[in-house]
Amino acid sequence: MKILELEQGTLEWALARLGIPTASRFDTLITPKTMKPSKSALSYRAELVAEWLIGQPLDWGTASWMDRGTDMEERARLWYEFHFDVEVREVGFILRDDGLVGCSPDGLVGDDGGLEIKCPMAHQHVKYLLGIEDLVEKHVGQVQGALLLTGRPWWDLVSYNPDLPPVVKRVERNEDYLKALTPILEPFVEQLEKDKAEWAAHKVLRPWDMEVEDE
């Protein structure tokens, strides 16, 4: 595991993730309920190759890629630290040892846990409060992916709305899910790297790439 100490939402953070499958999109690789390969994987692979080739996020110039680290998330993180009497370590991006897969957790808790914060609209948050929708099921791939990459035994998933009671679910490693994910993830990564190598001659060189080369 490699931890990149970058501020989430910055240019450096966005570029560190380019062309790398992340835990937040693992649900495009495996269907959570059936634990079988998802048909969305092909589209996701195309997205990753595309952003790697053009040298910038596909949604560049919009707010979506910079949404992390908002004031709401910071308030949620402070609430979580106070309520559970813990200290949350903020990290930018976590990579697998080979650098080919990663995740951007909202925090690491002690030596054993992690934190993922969601700040949905009030009506969606109420669905979690009432049990109409399951917060854990909604984010299986992201949380289990983070557990896989960090090797930690548990992750706290928080839905936060400043006007309503928070929803906190502790999620433990689902070994059945992880065993099903691995043989799907590895061929995906292997093919992704082959695609990059095949089309590398068409990679766009951006100003920030030139700055790196100059260094």
Secondary structure, DSSP 8 states (H G I E B T S, - for coil): -EEE---TTSHHHHHHTTT--BGGGGGGTEETTTTEE-TTHHHHHHHHHHHHHHTS-TTTTSSGGG-TT-HHHHHHHHHHHHHHT--EE--SEEE-TTSS-EE--SEEETTTEEEEEE---HHHHHHHHHTSS-HHHHTHHHHHHHHHHH--SEEEEEE--TTS--EEEEEE--HHHHHHHHHHHHHHHHHHHHHHHHHGGG----HHHHHHHH-
